[in-house]
Amino acid sequence: MAKSVKLQPQQKPKSLEKAIEEYDGWAEGSVHVVTSKGIFPFSVLKADEQKKKKAESKQIKQMDKWIGENGLVPYPFEAQNLLRLKDNCGYFDASVKQIAKDVIGQGWQLELIEGKKENNAEKDKILNFIENSGGDRDETFEETLERGVIDWGFIGWWGWEISRDDAQEINGMWHVPAQTFFIHKDREKFAQKRDDRVVWFKKFGIEGNISMETGDDITAKHEAQAKEDESKAIEKANELIYYRNYYPQSDYYGAPNILSSVGAVLGFIGARDFNLAFFENYGIPAALIILKGRWDKETAKKISDFIDVELKGADQSHKTMCIHPHKDSVFEYIKLGVEVKEGSFKIYQKMVRDEILMEYKMPPYKLNIAEVGSLGGTTAPELNKNYAQSVVMPLEQVVEHIVTKDIFQNGLKVESYRFDLNEIDTRDLDAEVERDVKLFGVGAMTANQILNRLGIRPYPEGNRYYVASTLVEVGEEPIEKRAAILEAVEIIVKEQPELAAEIIKIAKKEVKK
C-alpha cells in the first residue's frame, strides 16, 4: 500500500509543490488526491469516505413542534424553497410580478350596481377607506391587492388582514406575507409566526372573538371581567381574508402554477451556475506541458508561472516563450481540445425558459423577449389574448368579488357600488386599423364612426360614406388610355374646329345643370 505523508495540525501547511516533491508514494498508473492533510491514493480516500457515517440530526424541528402543539396544519411543501427559487430565476420572478401589474396596475373604478341609484355618502365612505386603508403603515390599497396576487404566483395563496372600529365597520387592510401564517385545523383562525413572535387572526366575517396572543376564544365571562378590571382585558385578534389557488393535494393550502415545473427552474439555475463556474474556475486546462528527461526542479514552476501569470490579459498577448532544453531533454506542448456544445446548451436554456413561461401563459414579449418565427411572423396577438383570458381576467374577477362582497358589502355596509378593475388592453392596433380602412373603402363605415371608436372628437363632414374609385377596367393602362384620348381631342380641334366648338358648348350646358 502506498505510503502517505500527512501534515500535522500544528505545522504550517506546505506548498503544493513542496508536498509533491517530498511525497515518495507515487506508483505508475495510480491516482492520488492532494488535500490539505496530505497526499493520498484515491482508492484509500474513497474507502475511508464510505466508512464515515453520515451526520444526522436527532432533534425535533422547533417549527414542526410549534405547529403540532397549536393545532395548525403544516404546508404541503416548503414555501421558503419556492421563494429561494424565484430569487434565482429571473423568468419565474418576472412572470409573477408582470401578472400582478396586469391585474392590479391597470387602475380601477367604482361601478354602480344595476338597479341602484347614485349615493354620494356611500361613495365617499368607500373612497375614504381606500385612501386610509394602510393606516400608519406605508402600504396603499393598490399595493395590498398587488402583493396578494404576487403571493398567489409565488406560493399559491394570499392573506389580507382586516381591522374594525368600535362600530364593527372595517377601518384598515394590510397584506400578510403568505409564507408567515398557518391555517388552524378548524379553518376558522390563522397564526402568523415570525422568529419568536406569534399573532393570531380569526377568519373574516365569523361571529365571536379570539385572543390575538393565544388564539383562544374570548367568552362573555372574559368580557365581563374586562369591564370590571381593565387589566384583565384581552386584546382581540384582527380578521384575515384568505384565498388559495386550488391544489388537490391539500384541503387547506393552495399551490403556485410553477410547482409542476420546479425541475425547469432548477435546470435554469443549474445552467446559470454552470456558466458562472466555467468563467470563475475553468476546470479543464487549455494545454498540457510534458517535460521529459533531465530538467531543473524549478523549470516546471517557471513555465507554469509564465503561462498563468505573464500571459494573462489582452495587453500580454502574442508574447513568446523561449526554451533551451538539454540534449537529453524534451519539451512537449499538447493542446487540449475542449468541446463546448453551445448549440445544444442554448436549446436547453430556451426549453426550460419556455416551460416556466408556459405555467403562467406569459407571452415572451411582455418580458422584453423578442420572439420571431422562422418566416418572420409572430404569434404575439394570440398569446396575448390567451394570457389575458386564462390568467389575468380570472384573477381580476377574484379580486373584484372579494373587494365588493367582503370589503364593501360586509365590511363597510355599502350596497350601491362594486369594485371594477380596468381590463388589460389586448387589442392588435395594426389589425384594427387595417380593418377600418377596408370598411371605410367599401362604404360600410364613416370617418366619424371610426373616430368615435378610437375616442377621438368627430368632425361635421365625417358622416358621409365613400367608396374607393381606384378600380380600372382590365385592358389598357390608364396612362395609355389618357394619352389616346388627348391625341383624339387634338385632332378634332385642328381638323374640325366647328365640331370642337359644339362639343365645348354642350359640355358647358351639362356643367350648369
ZAMARGU-4260 file (C-alpha; in steps of 0.2 Angstrom, whole numbers, plus 5000, padded with zeros to 4 digits):
<rodrens>
0) 5000/5000/5000 | 5006/5017/4995 | 5014/5027/5009 | 5006/5044/5013 | 5014/5059/5020
5) 5001/5069/5032 | 5003/5086/5038 | 5001/5088/5057 | 4988/5101/5063 | 5002/5111/5072
10) 5013/5113/5057 | 5011/5126/5044 | 5004/5119/5028 | 5017/5116/5015 | 5015/5122/4997
15) 5008/5110/4984 | 5025/5109/4975 | 5034/5105/4991 | 5022/5092/4997 | 5023/5083/4980
20) 5042/5084/4980 | 5043/5076/4997 | 5030/5063/4993 | 5038/5046/4989 | 5022/5035/4987
25) 5019/5038/4968 | 5016/5022/4958 | 5015/5021/4939 | 4997/5021/4933 | 4989/5026/4951
30) 4978/5040/4955 | 4982/5051/4970 | 4972/5065/4978 | 4981/5081/4986 | 4971/5088/5001
35) 4975/5100/5015 | 4980/5085/5026 | 4992/5077/5013 | 4993/5066/4998 | 4983/5050/4997
40) 4979/5036/4984 | 4962/5039/4978 | 4956/5021/4982 | 4961/5024/5000 | 4952/5040/5001
45) 4936/5033/4994 | 4936/5018/5006 | 4939/5030/5020 | 4924/5041/5015 | 4912/5025/5014
50) 4917/5021/5032 | 4911/5038/5038 | 4893/5038/5045 | 4883/5052/5038 | 4879/5065/5051
55) 4860/5066/5056 | 4851/5077/5067 | 4841/5069/5081 | 4832/5084/5087 | 4814/5089/5083
60) 4812/5104/5072 | 4806/5118/5083 | 4793/5124/5070 | 4786/5107/5067 | 4783/5105/5086
65) 4775/5123/5087 | 4763/5119/5073 | 4758/5102/5081 | 4755/5110/5098 | 4744/5124/5092
70) 4733/5113/5081 | 4739/5121/5065 | 4741/5112/5048 | 4758/5111/5040 | 4762/5117/5022
75) 4761/5104/5009 | 4778/5109/5003 | 4792/5121/5009 | 4786/5138/5005 | 4803/5146/5008
80) 4811/5135/4995 | 4799/5142/4982 | 4805/5160/4987 | 4823/5154/4985 | 4819/5148/4968
85) 4811/5164/4962 | 4826/5174/4969 | 4837/5164/4957 | 4826/5163/4942 | 4823/5179/4933
90) 4809/5172/4922 | 4799/5165/4937 | 4801/5181/4946 | 4797/5192/4931 | 4782/5182/4926
95) 4773/5183/4943 | 4776/5202/4945 | 4770/5205/4927 | 4754/5196/4931 | 4752/5207/4947
100) 4755/5223/4937 | 4742/5217/4923 | 4729/5213/4936 | 4730/5227/4948 | 4741/5240/4939
105) 4729/5245/4926 | 4718/5255/4938 | 4701/5253/4945 | 4684/5262/4946 | 4668/5261/4956
110) 4653/5255/4946 | 4635/5257/4951 | 4626/5241/4954 | 4612/5238/4942 | 4596/5244/4950
115) 4604/5255/4962 | 4605/5274/4962 | 4620/5286/4965 | 4624/5288/4983 | 4637/5300/4987
120) 4638/5296/5005 | 4642/5278/5001 | 4654/5283/4988 | 4664/5294/5000 | 4664/5280/5013
125) 4672/5269/5000 | 4685/5282/4994 | 4689/5287/5012 | 4693/5268/5017 | 4703/5265/5001
130) 4714/5281/5004 | 4717/5277/5023 | 4717/5258/5022 | 4735/5256/5027 | 4734/5267/5042
135) 4751/5272/5048 | 4760/5259/5038 | 4767/5264/5021 | 4756/5252/5011 | 4742/5259/4999
140) 4726/5249/4995 | 4733/5245/4977 | 4749/5239/4985 | 4740/5227/4997 | 4730/5220/4982
145) 4746/5218/4971 | 4756/5210/4985 | 4742/5197/4987 | 4742/5192/4969 | 4761/5191/4970
150) 4759/5179/4984 | 4747/5169/4974 | 4760/5167/4960 | 4775/5163/4971 | 4767/5152/4984
155) 4749/5148/4980 | 4739/5158/4992 | 4737/5175/5000 | 4730/5184/5016 | 4724/5201/5019
160) 4722/5207/5037 | 4707/5217/5041 | 4704/5228/5057 | 4687/5235/5063 | 4682/5250/5073
165) 4671/5251/5089 | 4655/5251/5077 | 4661/5235/5069 | 4665/5243/5052 | 4682/5239/5044
170) 4694/5253/5045 | 4711/5245/5039 | 4718/5232/5027 | 4736/5226/5026 | 4745/5212/5017
175) 4751/5197/5027 | 4765/5188/5019 | 4759/5170/5013 | 4774/5161/5020 | 4772/5168/5038
180) 4755/5161/5043 | 4747/5144/5045 | 4729/5138/5045 | 4721/5130/5060 | 4713/5113/5058
185) 4695/5121/5061 | 4698/5133/5047 | 4692/5147/5057 | 4708/5155/5063 | 4726/5158/5057
190) 4743/5160/5066 | 4757/5171/5060 | 4774/5166/5067 | 4790/5177/5064 | 4805/5172/5074
195) 4798/5171/5092 | 4783/5182/5089 | 4766/5174/5086 | 4750/5184/5081 | 4733/5175/5079
200) 4719/5181/5066 | 4701/5175/5065 | 4693/5171/5048 | 4685/5186/5041 | 4666/5188/5045
205) 4664/5174/5058 | 4655/5178/5074 | 4664/5179/5091 | 4682/5185/5095 | 4698/5176/5099
210) 4714/5182/5108 | 4727/5190/5097 | 4741/5182/5108 | 4734/5164/5111 | 4720/5161/5098
215) 4708/5156/5112 | 4690/5161/5111 | 4685/5177/5121 | 4669/5172/5131 | 4656/5183/5139
220) 4665/5179/5155 | 4681/5187/5149 | 4671/5202/5143 | 4663/5204/5160 | 4680/5203/5169
225) 4687/5216/5157 | 4673/5228/5161 | 4677/5226/5180 | 4695/5226/5178 | 4704/5234/5163
230) 4720/5224/5167 | 4711/5208/5163 | 4706/5214/5145 | 4711/5203/5131 | 4717/5211/5115
235) 4705/5205/5101 | 4713/5197/5085 | 4710/5206/5068 | 4702/5196/5054 | 4710/5188/5039
240) 4703/5187/5021 | 4711/5171/5014 | 4711/5165/4996 | 4720/5150/4989 | 4725/5143/4971
245) 4716/5126/4972 | 4728/5112/4975 | 4721/5094/4975 | 4735/5088/4987 | 4729/5099/5001
250) 4712/5104/5009 | 4719/5119/5017 | 4733/5127/5006 | 4735/5131/4988 | 4750/5129/4977
255) 4758/5140/4963 | 4757/5136/4945 | 4776/5134/4945 | 4775/5119/4956 | 4774/5106/4942
260) 4789/5114/4933 | 4801/5116/4948 | 4813/5105/4938 | 4813/5118/4924 | 4818/5131/4937
265) 4831/5121/4944 | 4838/5117/4927 | 4839/5136/4923 | 4848/5139/4939 | 4860/5124/4935
270) 4864/5131/4918 | 4867/5148/4926 | 4879/5141/4939 | 4887/5130/4926 | 4892/5146/4916
275) 4897/5155/4932 | 4908/5141/4937 | 4915/5140/4919 | 4921/5158/4919 | 4926/5159/4938
280) 4935/5142/4938 | 4939/5134/4922 | 4942/5117/4927 | 4950/5109/4911 | 4967/5116/4906
285) 4969/5123/4889 | 4985/5114/4886 | 4996/5100/4894 | 5015/5103/4895 | 5026/5087/4897
290) 5044/5089/4902 | 5054/5073/4898 | 5072/5069/4903 | 5084/5080/4913 | 5076/5096/4919
295) 5080/5108/4933 | 5067/5107/4948 | 5062/5125/4946 | 5059/5124/4927 | 5041/5117/4928
300) 5036/5131/4940 | 5044/5144/4930 | 5035/5138/4914 | 5018/5137/4924 | 5020/5154/4931
305) 5024/5162/4914 | 5009/5154/4906 | 4997/5158/4921 | 5003/5175/4926 | 5014/5183/4912
310) 5002/5179/4898 | 4986/5184/4906 | 4977/5199/4899 | 4974/5206/4882 | 4990/5218/4883
315) 5001/5202/4886 | 4995/5193/4870 | 5007/5187/4857 | 5022/5185/4869 | 5035/5172/4865
320) 5042/5159/4877 | 5060/5153/4873 | 5065/5135/4879 | 5084/5129/4880 | 5082/5111/4884
325) 5097/5099/4887 | 5101/5087/4873 | 5093/5073/4883 | 5078/5084/4887 | 5061/5085/4878
330) 5048/5099/4880 | 5031/5093/4873 | 5016/5105/4872 | 4999/5097/4869 | 4984/5107/4866
335) 4968/5100/4874 | 4953/5102/4864 | 4938/5107/4874 | 4922/5104/4865 | 4908/5116/4870
340) 4891/5111/4863 | 4885/5128/4863 | 4870/5125/4851 | 4863/5111/4862 | 4866/5122/4878
345) 4856/5136/4870 | 4842/5124/4865 | 4841/5118/4883 | 4840/5135/4891 | 4826/5140/4879
350) 4817/5124/4883 | 4817/5127/4902 | 4813/5146/4899 | 4798/5141/4888 | 4791/5129/4901
355) 4792/5142/4915 | 4783/5155/4904 | 4770/5142/4899 | 4765/5139/4918 | 4759/5157/4918
360) 4754/5158/4900 | 4766/5173/4899 | 4769/5180/4881 | 4788/5182/4880 | 4787/5199/4873
365) 4779/5205/4889 | 4796/5201/4897 | 4805/5210/4883 | 4810/5194/4875 | 4809/5196/4856
370) 4802/5180/4848 | 4801/5180/4829 | 4795/5165/4819 | 4805/5156/4805 | 4796/5166/4792
375) 4797/5182/4801 | 4780/5181/4808 | 4774/5182/4826 | 4760/5174/4837 | 4760/5189/4849
380) 4741/5193/4847 | 4736/5175/4850 | 4747/5173/4865 | 4742/5190/4872 | 4723/5185/4871
385) 4726/5168/4879 | 4736/5176/4893 | 4723/5189/4896 | 4708/5177/4896 | 4716/5162/4905
390) 4726/5171/4919 | 4723/5190/4920 | 4704/5191/4919 | 4701/5176/4931 | 4712/5184/4944
395) 4703/5201/4941 | 4686/5193/4944 | 4693/5185/4960 | 4699/5202/4967 | 4684/5211/4962
400) 4672/5198/4970 | 4682/5199/4987 | 4683/5218/4987 | 4665/5220/4983 | 4657/5207/4994
405) 4669/5207/5009 | 4676/5224/5009 | 4662/5235/5003 | 4646/5225/5007 | 4651/5215/5023
410) 4664/5227/5030 | 4658/5244/5025 | 4639/5240/5024 | 4639/5248/5006 | 4627/5241/4994
415) 4627/5253/4979 | 4644/5250/4971 | 4655/5237/4965 | 4674/5237/4963 | 4680/5235/4945
420) 4697/5233/4939 | 4702/5240/4922 | 4705/5226/4909 | 4722/5224/4901 | 4722/5230/4883
425) 4724/5215/4871 | 4720/5224/4855 | 4730/5222/4840 | 4730/5240/4834 | 4738/5237/4817
430) 4725/5224/4813 | 4711/5236/4818 | 4717/5250/4808 | 4718/5238/4793 | 4700/5233/4796
435) 4694/5251/4797 | 4702/5256/4781 | 4694/5241/4772 | 4677/5245/4779 | 4679/5264/4775
440) 4684/5260/4757 | 4668/5250/4753 | 4656/5262/4761 | 4652/5251/4776 | 4659/5264/4789
445) 4660/5283/4790 | 4675/5293/4796 | 4666/5298/4812 | 4661/5280/4817 | 4680/5276/4817
450) 4684/5292/4827 | 4671/5288/4840 | 4678/5270/4842 | 4695/5277/4845 | 4689/5291/4857
455) 4693/5305/4845 | 4682/5320/4843 | 4672/5319/4826 | 4670/5332/4813 | 4654/5339/4804
460) 4659/5332/4787 | 4664/5315/4794 | 4646/5307/4792 | 4647/5303/4774 | 4650/5286/4766
465) 4664/5284/4752 | 4668/5270/4740 | 4686/5269/4734 | 4687/5273/4715 | 4704/5266/4710
470) 4697/5251/4701 | 4700/5251/4682 | 4694/5240/4668 | 4705/5226/4663 | 4715/5230/4647
475) 4724/5246/4643 | 4733/5255/4656 | 4726/5272/4662 | 4740/5282/4657 | 4740/5275/4639
480) 4721/5277/4638 | 4723/5295/4644 | 4736/5298/4630 | 4725/5291/4617 | 4710/5302/4622
485) 4721/5318/4622 | 4728/5314/4605 | 4710/5312/4598 | 4705/5329/4606 | 4720/5337/4597
490) 4715/5330/4580 | 4697/5336/4582 | 4702/5354/4587 | 4714/5355/4572 | 4704/5347/4558
495) 4686/5351/4564 | 4686/5367/4574 | 4667/5369/4572 | 4664/5351/4579 | 4676/5355/4594
500) 4667/5371/4597 | 4650/5362/4598 | 4657/5349/4610 | 4663/5363/4621 | 4646/5372/4621
505) 4637/5355/4625 | 4649/5352/4639 | 4646/5369/4647 | 4627/5367/4647 | 4630/5350/4656
510) 4641/5358/4669 | 4627/5372/4673 | 4614/5358/4675
</rodrens>
